[in-house]
Amino acid sequence: MPKKSPNEASPVAHFEQSLEELEHLVEKMEAGDLSLEQSLSAYERGVGLYRQCQQALEQAELRVRLLSDPARPDTAEPFDPPGHDG
């Protein structure tokens, strides 16, 4: 089995890195110490990171559905942990 290069992070690791960077950007923006140009750049980067995270979550949900019912993933019920209100 070939090893992944350091640049080929797993989707989970990539998600976690993106989420961490997004949280850091939000903290910087909330501090109010950025110029308008820096704020716009941070916002633009944040939108990109948000989209990456959303896509990773959608892929994870699809994997769970495929594991739940490989023959009919579209009819598999989403996982709701006990006590989850939603």
C-alpha positions in Angstrom: 0.0 0.0 0.0 1.6 3.3 -1.1 2.1 5.9 1.6 0.5 9.3 1.2 2.8 12.3 0.7 2.7 15.0 3.4 0.7 17.2 1.1 -2.1 14.5 0.8 -3.9 15.0 4.1 -6.9 12.8 4.8 -10.3 14.5 4.3 -10.8 14.5 8.1 -7.5 16.2 8.7 -8.1 18.7 6.0 -11.5 19.5 7.5 -10.0 20.0 10.9 -7.2 22.2 9.6 -9.7 24.3 7.6 -12.1 24.6 10.6 -9.2 25.7 12.8 -8.0 28.3 10.3 -11.6 29.5 10.0 -12.0 29.9 13.7 -8.7 31.8 13.9 -9.9 34.2 11.1 -13.1 34.8 13.0 -11.2 35.6 16.2 -9.0 38.1 14.3 -12.0 39.8 12.7 -13.9 40.0 15.9 -10.9 41.7 17.6 -11.4 44.6 15.2 -7.7 45.2 14.6 -7.8 44.6 10.9 -7.9 47.2 8.2 -10.8 47.2 5.8 -8.7 45.5 3.1 -7.4 42.9 5.6 -11.0 42.3 6.8 -12.2 41.7 3.2 -9.3 39.3 2.5 -10.0 37.5 5.7 -13.7 37.3 4.9 -13.0 36.0 1.4 -10.6 33.3 2.8 -13.3 32.5 5.4 -15.9 31.9 2.8 -13.6 29.6 0.9 -12.8 27.7 4.1 -16.5 27.4 5.0 -17.3 26.0 1.6 -14.5 23.4 2.0 -15.8 22.4 5.4 -19.3 22.1 4.1 -18.2 20.0 1.2 -16.3 17.7 3.5 -19.3 17.3 5.8 -21.5 16.5 2.8 -19.0 13.8 1.7 -18.9 12.4 5.2 -22.7 12.2 5.3 -22.8 10.4 2.0 -20.3 7.9 3.3 -22.4 7.3 6.3 -25.5 6.8 4.2 -23.6 4.4 1.9 -22.5 2.4 4.9 -26.0 2.4 6.4 -27.7 1.1 3.3 -25.3 0.5 0.4 -28.2 -0.7 -1.9 -30.3 2.4 -1.4 -28.2 5.3 0.1 -30.9 7.9 -0.9 -33.4 6.2 1.5 -31.1 5.7 4.4 -32.1 7.6 7.5 -29.7 10.3 8.8 -28.0 9.5 12.0 -29.5 11.3 15.0 -27.8 10.5 18.3 -30.0 9.8 21.3 -31.3 12.9 23.0 -30.7 15.0 19.8 -33.5 17.6 19.3 -33.7 18.4 15.7 
